[in-house]
Amino acid sequence: MAEIQTLQLERAGIAGFFEKSFSVDSVKACKPWPQTYAHVAHELGAQPSQLCMVACHAWDTLGAVAAGWEAAFIRRAGNDILGVGPQPQIIGRDLVDVVEQLIARHIARR
């Protein structure tokens, strides 16, 4: 899966914006299993409450919030949040919308 992830980031033209990437390959458990989120927090030396998952798949954000992270969900055609489980704190129509909401949220916390 790590190879697929790298290819997707490269094809999108955004690979250079990431310092580090993670794959479920390293923990042998897929999201939303808590081990996947705990592994990333450990690797980054961060507490879960310091992290935010930005994703367009509901199970990614569901697992992140359940693991103590913040989450931001990007809506896409045919893909929306689930009506069960912990919900993302931010829901946006696209990445720009999500980024603007994240910035406003963190400025308001200061």
Salt bridges, closest charged atoms under 4 A:
GLU43 OE1 - LYS20 NZ 3.81
ASP60 OD1 - LYS31 NZ 3.18
ASP60 OD2 - HIS57 ND1 3.75
GLU70 OE2 - ARG105 NE 3.24
GLU70 OE1 - HIS106 NE2 3.70
GLU70 OE2 - ARG109 NH2 2.16
ASP80 OD1 - ARG75 NE 2.68
ASP97 OD2 - ARG93 NH1 3.17
